[in-house]
Amino acid sequence: MDESGPGAAAVEVVEYTDPMCPWSWAAEPRLRALLREAEGFCRHRRVFGVLFDEDEEPAPDPAAETAWYAGYVERITDHAGAPRAARLGWVAASSWPSSLAAAAAEAQGPLVADRVLRRLRESVFVLGEPADTPARVLAAVAGVPGLDEPRLRADLASAAVRERVCRDRAEARRPLPEVIGLRGDGPHPGAAKETEDGGHRYALPTVVFTGPGGRRVVPGWRSMDEYRTALASVARAPLPPTDGVPSAADLLERYRSLTSPELAGAAGSLPPGARRVRTANGDVVLHPQERSGPAVVAAHRSAHRSPAGD
């Protein structure tokens, strides 16, 4: 995020997340909107919490685990109105490859990083094929506009990026006291999760706002109003005025893919050639020039595809 705006140096938004996390996928439209509203007003930092660690024991019955997890994702996406794949092929073996790629992409700028993270999430929640190996990661992000793929391939294997994600993992396992033993309403109030070593990890997503007005922690599944209120509170100032309701065309140009919740808050028509990918729970709309990721699904469903429309 741009740090040049008034007060930017004093206001920080830290997002604890994971590319394979269904609640983070569900919250992405709200966090995208918040960060657009706060652009130039604060700095944003992602911390990858490593939801699926690489030293975890494999499930004794992978098919049963996948069936259970698919049901878990279904309940989350139904609650949030988020898309989900009609069939989940497997549960991610590890979050490390996707977290390394998402962290490495940040060196190529926030726009590229956002697009890479979105592709990684779509590998699970649109395609049903988690990007949980380096090869799957590279296939998922192939063709991302602006991405230097050879650089990402090198950075994905670098010690520096791995050290970064190791720091992220450790930071996510030092949650603030506000979320220890937290109780609240709803399916995901965001209490810190207990870890096998007797410690805790932030529930994902959790967003920590810090500024002149102090600190506010907004964990779990939260409304836009809660995010806005927390940001304004720590900034000791209202959010800067926006340019009004964003257009669907502008959002699609920026992000390359949009979900139904994002389109519900947008104005105007989609550009000619935008394509809908039908999922088991709503649509993903793709930029006309999007050629990878969910576009693979769109190509296979071309006989049943209708124009994106408004």
Helices and strands as residue ranges (DSSP letters): G 8-10, E 12-17, H 22-37, E 43-48, H 62-80, H 96-105, G 106-108, H 110-125, H 134-141, H 149-156, H 159-172, G 177-179, E 193-194, E 200-201, E 206-211, E 214-219, H 224-235, H 248-255, E 257-259, H 260-264, E 275-279, E 282-286, H 294-300, G 302-304
